[in-house]
Amino acid sequence: MDASEYKNYILPFMFYRYLSENQHRYLLDNHLKDFYNVIDKEEREEYLEECSKGIGYAIAPEYTWDKIVSKIETHKIKASDFQDMFDSFNMNARRNPIAESDFADVFSDVNLGDTRLGSNTNERAKALNDIVLMINEFNFKDESGHDILGDVYEYLIGEFAASAGKKGGEFYTPHEVSQILARLVTINVKKIDDQFRVYDPTMGSGSLLLTVQKELPNGNEMGSVEFFGQELNTTTYNLARMNLMMHGVNYRNMELRRANTLDTDWPFAEKEGIQIPRKFDAVVANPPYSQNWDIKNVDREKDTRFKGFGVAPASKADYAFVLHGLYHLEKTGTMAIVLPHGVLFRGASEGKIRKNIINENLLDAVIG
């Protein structure tokens, strides 16, 4: 298989090791380390509930990373153990309703039965064993004890995107581009007093959201940034969930969703049964260029995202993404979006939208 598919094994297994070690730290910090030796069913259940409440998920003792590695090294692993491991994780991910959307089905892209891993069950198991042992050898901290896992994960996503060529742009914005967008939307922020809210309606693997956090003066403080993101592709959505958490983002500070941004509006808050659009300090986006979209379903009167501006043509959704982002922007916020050059000069409905954006004085700059 090529590298862009191989990522669906390497990255999830890296994430699983991270989750397992993160749970271990939580248990030690809360003096719950006996969990791994518990035999009593009720007591075990209490521990799983406790983990789920604290970190949003729970890994059963028999499926911790160390236990899986030990089974491989002592040749006691069965091919079915990997499926059981992911099934068990999925089941326990549903214990905490608040965290369920962040953890449930996060490993759904790991196709354990893919014949390219091996022509029979034993060959496939050996390939998976090799991946686990390779990831296990890797040190997640640098010489000074600093956690480098998030940086390595981000680097790998970039490398996988490069090897996927043009298609890599579907899930990764080159770091240099991300950095310009992130600096533009944070340029006036001297200090985060409350919580900085950032939204990416086409988030890919989430790298753009994380770059915004890095550019904020105290963005690395726990809980200082609240992340919202939406992504249509399931594989990429799973990557984004893993990517943010591997960078230390707590599940309570992220709301990511798998859906079509243009079909129905999101995110919103409910107030007395009425949906009110959430507004953000920053919106960043690198949407798919000049994509077809279904304007037959757009209610031109009721869809307030496009009201007063116009609806982008069915053959080019570029301005639909622009208007969606502007609609969710605080009056004091900034949006930065990457678009094809055609949006600067195409006529018809796009010309009208462009004119309305300029008349409303919403455009600060165009960078070519």
KAWOUR-V354063 format. One record per pair of residues at least 6 apart in sequence whose ideal C-beta (glycine too) atoms are under 6 Angstrom apart, sorted by the first residue. I is the first residue (numbers start at 1). GAP is how many residues later the second one is. Records with the same first field share a line. If there is no record, write none. Layout:
I: GAP, GAP
This chain:
1: 115
3: 157, 160
4: 156, 160
7: 153
8: 101
9: 122
12: 95, 98
13: 118, 122
14: 121
15: 227
17: 48, 118
18: 228
20: 39, 44, 45
23: 28, 36
26: 28, 29
27: 6, 8
35: 12
36: 25
38: 6
48: 10, 44
51: 7
52: 6, 43, 44
56: 40, 43, 47, 195
57: 36, 46
58: 34
60: 28
63: 22, 25
69: 67
71: 6
72: 57, 60
79: 42, 46
82: 30, 46
83: 29
86: 21
93: 10, 11
94: 6
99: 152
102: 149
106: 132, 135
109: 126, 129
117: 7, 10
118: 6, 9
140: 9
141: 6
142: 6
149: 97
150: 96, 97
153: 93
157: 15, 48
161: 7, 11
171: 33, 34, 65
172: 32, 33
173: 34, 35, 113
178: 29, 30, 33
179: 32
181: 103, 155
182: 29, 30, 33
183: 32
184: 152
185: 97, 99, 149, 151
186: 29, 30
189: 27
191: 26
192: 26, 32
195: 31
196: 20, 29, 85
197: 29, 83, 84
198: 11, 14, 84
199: 29, 81, 84, 129
200: 8, 9, 29, 84, 85
201: 29, 60, 84, 123
202: 83, 85
203: 26, 28, 37
204: 32
205: 31, 34, 35, 38
206: 34, 37, 38
208: 76
209: 18, 20
210: 37
212: 70
213: 6, 12
218: 6
219: 6
223: 30
226: 27
227: 27
228: 27, 39
229: 27
230: 27, 29, 31
231: 6, 9
232: 28
237: 21
240: 16
241: 15
244: 10
262: 31, 58
265: 40
267: 11
268: 7, 8, 9, 10
269: 7, 9
277: 51
279: 51
280: 48, 53
281: 49, 52
282: 51, 52
283: 42, 45, 46, 52
284: 52
285: 40, 52
286: 52
287: 34
289: 51
290: 26, 28, 50
291: 26
292: 23
293: 24
295: 16, 19
298: 13
305: 18, 19, 22
306: 17
309: 14, 44, 47
310: 39, 42, 43
312: 7, 8
313: 36
318: 21, 25
319: 31, 34
325: 10
329: 6
357: 6
